[in-house]
């Protein structure tokens, strides 16, 4: 038998040491796995309500909710019954005989103004929009609040361009909706399209909303370069701010928020920083 050289003995010792280390590490890992509780596996939620950030969709939903509001103003009961969601009518036992006891009816110049809209894809054909906002009245001198925090679900079948509406009291969860949802076409529930919302239109919307806040003595809370109501009121009294727009541009800030820079006809500059649609802060400079 050939005698092992000193070099062979060194190699054998190294291999044996490496094998011993691997065995120890493996046994330690097995023992640790047995004694320590495993971390729970959290599956990502791939289907959930998502906040609407697209202006065209936001105002599309708002416009179609106002179809129901207009039917109630006109006391068009047939229209109301045909645009209300079928499942909702069945659950609430709504008929032509009890409609006025089940559904709020509104008055001339009342309208719905959404503050928040979310969307969720129920099935291949149907998207549901959750929206919350206020019922306002456009009077001759001022806009007044009729009812606040009014919530609706708008179901839309984009293939057939039909919709249905469900008044609700609180926000729904995804599991509340049946994947078998359908909407039947009738003469009153075709969706109403809107014109595309341009940057200029968005700027007009923000200026109108901000000057409405000025009229209600609420603007200082949204104005970042005046930290007290007194400072803002002093600035407003000593400067001639107007809602008439001379120019407007849209860009994006460093954290991805949309920013609208508006110059009024007296050359005051408004920097609207948008958190979400109609949720903003503004700085005013000359």
C-alpha positions, 0 to 999 in steps of 0.5 A, spaced: 500 500 500 502 506 497 504 511 503 500 517 503 505 523 502 505 529 507 501 533 502 496 528 501 495 528 509 494 536 508 489 535 503 485 530 507 485 534 513 482 540 509 477 536 506 475 533 513 474 539 516 470 542 511 465 536 511 465 537 518 463 544 518 458 543 513 455 538 517 455 542 523 451 548 519 446 544 516 444 541 523 444 548 526 439 550 521 435 544 521 434 545 529 433 553 528 427 551 523 424 546 528 424 551 534 423 558 531 416 559 528 416 561 521 414 568 518 407 568 515 406 568 508 402 574 506 399 574 499 399 580 495 392 583 494 392 584 486 384 586 486 383 592 490 379 599 490 384 604 487 383 612 487 382 615 481 387 620 479 385 621 472 381 627 471 377 624 465 374 618 469 373 622 475 368 627 472 365 622 468 363 618 474 361 625 477 357 626 471 353 620 471 351 620 478 348 627 476 343 623 471 340 620 477 340 627 481 337 630 475 331 625 474 329 626 482 329 634 480 325 632 474 321 627 478 322 622 473 320 616 476 321 611 470 328 614 469 330 613 477 327 606 477 331 604 471 338 607 473 338 604 480 341 598 480 337 592 480 340 588 486 339 594 490 332 595 488 331 588 490 335 588 497 331 595 499 324 592 496 324 599 492 318 599 487 314 605 483 309 605 489 314 607 495 320 610 491 319 617 494 320 614 501 326 610 499 330 615 495 332 623 496 329 627 491 332 634 490 330 641 487 332 645 482 339 647 481 342 642 486 347 638 483 352 632 486 360 634 486 365 629 488 370 629 492 373 622 492 372 617 487 375 610 487 375 604 482 375 596 482 374 591 476 368 587 478 369 582 472 371 582 465 365 587 463 364 591 469 367 596 473 364 599 480 366 606 482 365 608 489 364 616 490 363 621 495 361 628 495 356 633 497 350 635 494 350 643 492 345 648 490 348 653 485 344 659 487 344 666 484 349 669 489 352 663 492 353 656 492 350 653 498 351 646 501 344 642 501 347 635 504 354 633 505 358 626 505 353 623 500 356 616 497 354 612 491 356 606 487 356 607 479 357 600 476 359 601 468 359 596 463 364 599 458 362 594 452 355 596 452 356 603 455 350 602 460 351 604 468 347 603 474 347 607 481 346 605 488 346 610 494 350 607 500 351 609 507 358 607 507 364 605 503 364 597 500 369 592 500 371 588 494 368 582 497 362 585 497 361 584 490 359 578 486 363 577 480 357 575 476 354 582 476 351 584 469 347 590 467 341 590 462 340 596 457 334 600 458 332 607 455 335 611 461 341 608 463 346 609 457 352 612 460 353 619 459 360 621 456 364 628 457 369 632 453 376 631 455 378 635 461 384 639 458 389 643 462 386 649 462 379 646 464 383 643 470 386 650 472 379 653 471 376 648 476 382 649 481 381 657 481 374 656 482 374 652 488 380 656 491 375 663 490 369 659 493 374 657 499 376 665 499 368 666 500 367 661 505 373 664 509 377 657 508 382 659 503 388 661 508 388 653 511 390 651 504 395 657 502 402 655 504 405 662 504 401 665 510 401 661 516 395 665 520 388 667 518 390 674 519 396 674 515 392 671 509 386 676 510 391 682 510 394 680 504 387 679 500 385 686 502 391 689 500 392 685 493 387 685 488 386 677 486 381 675 481 379 668 478 380 670 471 386 666 468 391 669 464 395 663 463 396 656 466 401 650 465 402 643 468 408 640 471 410 635 476 414 636 482 420 632 485 415 627 489 411 626 483 405 631 485 402 634 479 403 642 480 399 647 476 402 654 475 396 659 474 397 667 472 391 671 473 390 677 469 393 682 474 399 677 474 399 674 481 402 667 480 398 661 484 402 654 485 397 649 486 400 643 488 395 637 488 395 631 493 389 628 489 384 631 485 381 637 488 386 636 494 391 641 494 395 647 497 397 653 494 402 659 494 400 666 491 406 670 489 406 677 485 
